[in-house]
Amino acid sequence: MFPELTRDDVFRLETRRLWLRWPRHADAQAIATLAGAREVAEMTARIPHPYPPDEAAAFVLAARRAAMEGESLRLAIAPKAQPTRLVGMIGIEPNAAGEAEIGYWLGRPAWGQGFATEAARAMIDAFFAFTEGAALAASVRVGNPASRRVLEKSGFVFEGPGFRTSALRGSFPVDTFRLTRRDWASLKAWSRDGWAPPRPRTPELLLVEGEGDAEATDGARRQASGSAASTAAGRPLFLAAE
């Protein structure tokens, strides 16, 4: 699903206030504590309450393995001022129907600050910029208006009610949403909180390859819509809103 660019743990996305980075073993305790809180876990399909730390550690390993193989991209949400402090997670992975689906959670201390919308817009931009995906799916539990607002503010269109089934929680009602590539392109002028350049300047995203990269050609640049990529030691490090 995801290209080689995202398959290295140096990959990260930058927004105005956040880093979105690969989860690390050191994040496991924060994941267990924050995601395992009842008010967070019960709004998800797969997170248990309480969340055993060993299961959180296993989740980190699984997320990193899936990212290395390009199957999915699940990133830790961290404030720029405290890049090692995980406050939530966001990811895109195939759902049961094989469609790319976005999901996210925030720990209670980070609620009410707009972090989920800021992170969602960055992930959406990265998905459409770096993959050939035609659309993103999403679903939220009925009775979770905060997550619904995040999707609506990120351009998703409500498709209708449905049901979701998980081994942990059985079958439960959800509201389903979709964002197509065409709709994303027409709404690309995100606020400055997201991964997008401020108006009126619209720079290109430059993915610069290292000298030792066998695929490097003529300055080794490839273009995609968005902002700028940085490089160190011949590898792209992060995406920064200019």
CORFEN-V395507 format. One record per backbone hydrogen bond with DSSP energy under -1.0 kcal/mol. CO is the residue of the C=O (numbers start at 1). NH is the residue of the N-H. Records with the same first field share a line. If there is no record, write none. Layout:
# CORFEN-V395507
CO->NH  NH
This chain:
# CORFEN-V395507
3->6
4->7
8->11
12->239
13->20
17->80
18->15
19->78
20->13
21->76
24->27
25->28
27->31
28->32
29->33
30->34
31->35
37->40  41
38->42
40->43
41->44
52->56
53->57
54->58
55->59
56->60
57->61
58->62
59->63
60->64
61->65
62->66
63->67
64->68
65->69
66->71
67->70
70->2
73->92
75->90
76->21
77->87
78->19
82->85
87->107
88->77
89->105
90->75
91->103
92->73
93->101
95->98
99->95
100->137
101->93
103->91
105->89
107->110
108->111
114->118
115->119
116->120
117->121
118->122
119->123
120->124
121->125
122->126
123->127
124->128
125->129
126->130
127->131
134->181
136->179
137->102
138->177
140->175
141->144
144->148
145->149
146->150
147->151
148->152
149->153
151->156
152->155
157->178
160->176
162->174
164->172
166->170
170->166
172->164
173->142
174->162
175->140
176->159  160
177->138
178->157
179->136
180->184
181->185
182->186
183->187
188->190
191->194
193->16
194->196
210->213
213->216
217->220
220->209
222->207
224->205
228->240
230->237
232->235
234->210
235->232
238->230
239->14
240->228
